[in-house]
Amino acid sequence: MIEHSVFALPFAYIAALTAMWEQARAVDWTTLLLVTVCMVGLRTFAMAANRSSIGRSTPATRARPTASWSPERCPCSTRGRGL
């Protein structure tokens, strides 16, 4: 789940640094640390909630399999081919 936060962090940093530069023309390191903690924490919470019973009860995720990978969905499966 951390890879989703790592992907999203540059966008949050750009937004935070732009706002800081527009307001004070300085970088507030405490705010950047807070942005990092919030992004990682809330992104992890959102991913966990999406995989829990809350996420499975929504129409968009109801048909999604619980496992991220299933052999039945693999196009290169060798089952039934006598291999």
Secondary structure as UniProt FT lines:
FT   HELIX           2..24
FT   HELIX           29..51
FT   HELIX           53..56
FT   TURN            59..63
FT   HELIX           71..73
FT   TURN            75..76
FT   TURN            79..82
//
